[in-house]
């Protein structure tokens, strides 16, 4: 999920400025006319670097992160009204014990990256990769009705790991991808050269971290776990590959090559996978790039294009795609907005 350093362009953009609002403030309002449609895309503006998001409450909302240090931390995007607001963050009086003695973060200094949501008994728990002040997975209990979330725990990542995506399980365990090593000044160059420098970890309560076999790849990026917990799907950003890795010892690993650098993975309503990524130009990594979303069949690893877009000044370098009803939503690591458009007619 990024392209220049361990956090890539996203963090370069994130460090360039800060939102004036705090974690519990109202979102910034876009200037009149600055949020007009461009090409076939429409926008929800007044946000900051929403690199990843997932549907909650049956798709009524999208909960998204913000890579910009000192911004909202988490957003709720209204998929009906096409508006957004910052989530009001607070610290729970009693953190969840399974996460040990991890201390609470500075809620105004978060830099949130990949995330996942587990809903059990109507209660939504958000797991989010954080770069603000530490490399960690922060855990929040989300209340969409109030537009609020309580921090309930965290897990510090292994030394040197720059986290990227997280996929959580109902028992509190989670998978997290290591994109690069924070101690390596040339880490991003190694990713772009296709060198192996990433891995996926599994964290279990009371056990800690272990490496997932078969996941030492070039810039391990987006990841998801199948509903039956048999398969892990993970993107190799540097070699432009998507891997299917067995988690139970049964079945063989498989992978497919794509034309772009694959960023995030998200499930489609019909059980396929959206894969979104950028067409990078090595001579101009900081410029807006064209991007594509494809549909991956998890059974045979076949792919089909869904949308392919130019790198517009208004919106470029898309990182994540989710579908709510007949609308596709797109996140990006750069800029002040998320995009949406009608889902195209299925090609297969």
N, C-alpha and C positions, 0 to 999 in steps of 0.2 A: 504494500500500500504506500509506496512513495518512491522517490527516484534520485535523490542526490546524496543524502547522508543516511544514517540509520533511520531518520524520520523523513529525509528527503526534502523535496520542494515544499511539502506540506508544512514542515517545521520552519523552513526559511520564511514562508509566508506568515506562519503563526507568530514568529518572533518580531516581525516587522512593525506590528501595531497591536494595540489592545482595545477591546471594547470598553466603553465607559461603564457599562452596566455590571452589577455584581451578580452573584449566583441566584439571588432571589429577586432581581429586578425584572422589569418588563423588557422584551426584546427591542432592539433598535428598529426604527421605522425607516423604510427606504425612501429616498427622495422621490417626489412626484415624477413619473415618467421613466425612472431608472429601472423599473422592473417589468418593462414591456416585453411581450413575446419576441422571440428571435428564431427564425427558421420555423421548425415545427415544435419548438419547445416553449413551454410556459414556466413561470417561476414563482416560488415563494421566497421572498427576500428578507433582509434584515437579520441574517444568520452569520455564522463564522465557521467556515471550513468543516462542513458536515461530511466527513469522509465515509461514515457508515451509519446505517439505520436499520431498524427492523419493525415490523408491524406489531402493535399491541392492541388489546381490547377488540379482537376480531377485525383489525384493520381500521378501526375508527381513528386511531392515532399511529404515527410513526415516532418511535423514540430514537433520537440520534445523538451522536457525540459532537464535539467541537475541538479540533486540533489546535486552535488558537489558544495559547497560554493566557489564562486570566479572563477567558470569556465565560459563557454560560455553564460549561461542563456538560450539561445535557439539555436537549430541546424536545418539546412535544410539537409535532407537526399535525395539524388538523387536516385529514384527508378529504373532508367534506367541504369545509369552509375555505380551504387552501390558505390557511394562515399558520403561524407558528408562535410559540412563546418559550421563554427560558423556563426550565424546571426549577422550582424553589428547593434548594438543597439544604439539608440539615444533618446533624450527627445524632444517631440513635443514642438514647441514654444507656442502653445495654446492647453492645455489639454481639453478634452471633458467635458463640463459643468455638465453633468448628474452625474459625479463621485464626485462632490463637491470639497472640498479644500484639498483632499489627496495629500500630497507632493510626489515628484518624488523619487524613490529609488536610492540607489547606484547601478548602473548597473553592477559594477564589484563585487558586493557582493550578487548577487541573488542566491537562491537555489530553483529551479523550480521543481514542482511536477506534479500533474495532470493538464491537460489542455483541452481546447476545442476551436473550431474555428467556427465563424459565418461569412458566406459570403453573403453580400448584394450588389447587383449591381456590382459584380466583385471585391469588396473590402473585403479583409479578415481581420477579427479582432480576435486576439488570447487572450483568457482569461486563465490565468495560476496561480495556487496556488503557493505562494512564502513563504519560511521560512527564507530567508536571511535578517536578521535585524528586521523583523516583520512578523506576521502572516497576510497574505493579499491575495487578488486576484488582480494581476497586469494585465493591459490591454494594448495590443500593436496592432498597425496597421501594418500588414505585407505586404511587397512588395517582392514577390518571384523572380521577374525578377532581382531586384537589390541585392537580398540576404540580405535585411535590414528590420528593424522594428523600428517604433517610439513608445515610451511609451506615452499613451494618457490619462491615469488615473488609479486609483486604489480604492479599498474598503478594509478597515481594518476589519478583522473578529471580531466577538464578543469576549469579554474578556475570555481568557482561552481556546479558540478553536484552536486546531491544525488541520489546513485544510488538505484535501486530494485530492479530485476530484472536478471538476467543470463542469457543463453543462449549456451552455448559450443559451439564446433565442434572436430572432431578435430585440426585443425592448430594449435590453441592460440589461434586468433582467438575473439573473442566479441562479442556485442551486449550493450549495457547501456542501460537507460532512465534518462533524467534526469527526475525527478519535478517538481522545482522548482529555483529558484536560491537557493543558501544566502545570497546577499547581499541578498535581497529580504525585508524583515521582514513584508510582506503577501502572501507567496507563496501560502500556503494559502488565504487569502481569494480570491485570484485564481483558484485552481483551482476552488473551490466556486462561483465566478461563471461558470465555463466559459471563462475566458480562456486563450489559448494561451501556455504557458510551459515546455513540455517538449519533448523530442526523444529519438530513439534514436541512439546512436553505435555504430559498428563499429570495434573495435580489432584491428589486424593486427600480428603480430610484425615488427619492423623497419620498420614503416610508421607506426604510431600510430593516432590517432583520425580518423574521418571521419563526417560526418553522413549518416544514411540518409534519402534523399529520401522525402517523403510522411509523415514521422513527427513533424512539428511539431504537437503536440496539446495538450489541456488535461490536464496531469498524467499524462504517459506512465507507465504502471504495469507490470503483468505482461506478459511477452512470451515467446514460443516461436518456434522456427524449424521449418519442415516438414522431414521426413526427407530430401527431395531438395534442400533448401536453396534452393528457388524462392520460398518465401513466408515473410514475417515476420508474426506475429499479435501485436498490441499493444493493450492497454486504455487508453482515454482516461477517466481516473477522473472528471474534472470534468464532462464532457458525457455520461457514462454510455453510452459507445460502445465497440465492439470493431472494430478495423481489421484488414484483410488487405492487406498491402503487398507488391508484387512486388519481388524482389531481383535478378532477372536482366534486367529491362527488358521481359520478355514478360508479358502479362496486365495487367489493370486492377485498381486498388485498389478495395476494397469495404468497407462497414462496416454495422453493425447496431446499433440502439439497444436498451438493456435498461432494466429498471425500477430497478435498484440501481447503486451505484457499483462498477464492476468492478475487482477487485483482481488476483489471480493467475490465470494460465492454466496448465493442466496437461493432458497427453495422457491420454485414456482408453485402456483395453486394446484397443478396437476402432477406434482411429484418429480419434476425435472429440476434442473439447476440453471439459474442465471449466472453467467460468468461475465464480468465487466472489466475492461482494462484499456490501457492507453497505447497508441502508436507513437512510440518515443523517437525523437530525433536526437542522437547522441551529441550533435554539435550545438544543440539549443535546448537543453533539458529544462530550462526555466520558462520557455515559451509555452503558450497554449497548444495542446495536442489534440488531434482527432482521437476518437474513442469508439468502442463497439461493445455491444452486449450480445452474447450468443446464448443459445439454449443447449445444455448438455444433458444427454440421456445417461443417467447413472448406471444403467444396466449394461449397455454396450459401448459407452463412452463416445457415441456419435454426437456431432454438433450441427447446429443450424443457426444462421444469423437472425437476430431479432431486430436490432436497430444499429445503424452505423452513422455516426455524426461527425461533422467537422469540428475543429477546435475553435469555437467562437470566442470573441472577446467577452461576451456575456456568460458563457458557460463552456468549460473544456475539461479534459482529463477526468472524465467520470470514473468513479471507483466502485460504485455499488448500485444495484438495481433491485427493486421489489415491485410486486404487482398487488394492487388493491382494486378489486372489481375489474373494470376494463381500463384502468389507468396504470401506467408505468411511472415509477418515481426513480430519480437518479441523484446520487450524492457525488460530491467531488471534494478533493483535499484543498482546493483553492477557491477563493471568492466568498461572496456574501449571500449565496442562495443555493437552493436545491431546485431541480427541474422536474417537470412532469409532462406527459403527453399520452394520448390514447394508445392503447396496445394495438399493434398491427395485427392483421389477420394471420392466423397460424399458417406456416408454410408446410407443416407436416404434423 
